[in-house]
């Protein structure tokens, strides 16, 4: 189930990204309306992207079957259940059973502690989650 909250300046999570690696990513949890949700933030070059970590095919977290949600070539996020591939910059599914669908973007901004994650972006996939 996708939980859509209005976009706001309320910080949902403060996430520290690991040093090195391009791209690098971190998983995090956040609460909306008393529900705990999973998210992922990715740094690629100077850009940041954040998404709800929920595959649109089976509504399972991307890391449900494994912690390794980055493709071997570093170009895509991967659903570890059935191998769906999502573009890092847009969240759009470009391979697998949910092709054409995508991840829900979260607004994110750099902060002294790493990355701040805010309530939902007003756009669905195609709109991206980049800073």
N, C-alpha and C positions, 0 to 999 in steps of 0.2 A: 504494500500500500504506500503510495506517495503522499507525503504530508506537505501540503502547500501552505505556507504562512506568508502574510504580506511582507514585502521587502521593508526593511527598517535598518536603523543603525544599532540595533541590539546585537551584541556579539554573542554568537552561539558557541564558538570554540576558539581557543588560541592554540596554534599548532606549530611545533618546532620541526623544521625539515632537516633531514640528515645532511651533513656537509659532503661536498664532492658529488660526483655523478651528475650527468646531464642526459636525460632527465632524472630527477629524484622525486620520490613521493613519500607521503605519510598518510596513514589511516587515522581516523579520529571518530569519536562518538559525540553526539549532541542531542539535546532534548528540545522537542517542540510539542506543546500541548500534552505534557506528561508522557510522551512516547520517546523512547531512545532510538535514534537513527544512526546509521553508519555513513561516514563520508570519506572522501579521498581528496587530497590536495597534491598537485603536481607542479614542480618547478621545471621549466624547460627554457634554458637560456635565461633571459631576464623576465620572462612571463610566468604568471601563476594562473592555475586553473583549479577549480574546486567543483566537485560533483557529489550528489548523493550516491553512495556506493550500492546501487541496486540495479541489477540487470533487468531491462524491460521485458525479457522473454519469460522468466520464471519468478521474477520479483525476489531473487535471492541476492545477498551481498556478493560483490565481485570476488571477494576473497573467501567464499564459502568452502571451497575445496582445497585451497592452498593460499599461502601468504604472498605468492609471486604474481602480482596483478599487472606487471609491466611486461610487454612482449620482449622477446630476446633481442630484437633490433632497436628497442626503445622508442618505437613509433606509435604504439597503441597501449591503451589499457585493455586488459583481458578478463573476461568472465571465466573464472577457473572451473565452473561447472561444465560448460559446453563450448568454451573457446571463442565466444563472440568477441570481435575486435572493435574498439571504440577509438576514434581519433582523439588525441589528447587535447587539441585546440578547440574542438567543437563538441565533443561528447557523442557525436553521431556514430551509430553502428555501421561499420563498413564491411563486415564479414560475419557470417554466422546466421542463426535462425531469426534474429531480430533486426536484420539489415533494414536500414531506413529509419528505424526508431532511434532512441538515444537516451542518454543519462540526463537527469535533472541538474542544471547548473546551480551552484551556490556563489554568492558574491564573496570575493576574497580580496584582501589588501595586505601588503607587507606591514609588519610592525617590528618594534625592537626585539620582541620575543620570538619572532618568526613570521607567522601568517595569521591574521584574524579572519574568521569565517562569520558571515552575517546571514540573516534570514534569506529565504529564497529570492533568487533573481526573478524578475517578472516574465522572463522568456523561457520557453522550453528549448529543446535541442534544435540546433541550427543557430541559436543565438550565442552559444558559447559561454564560458565562465571565466574569461581571461581578464586580467588586470591590465 
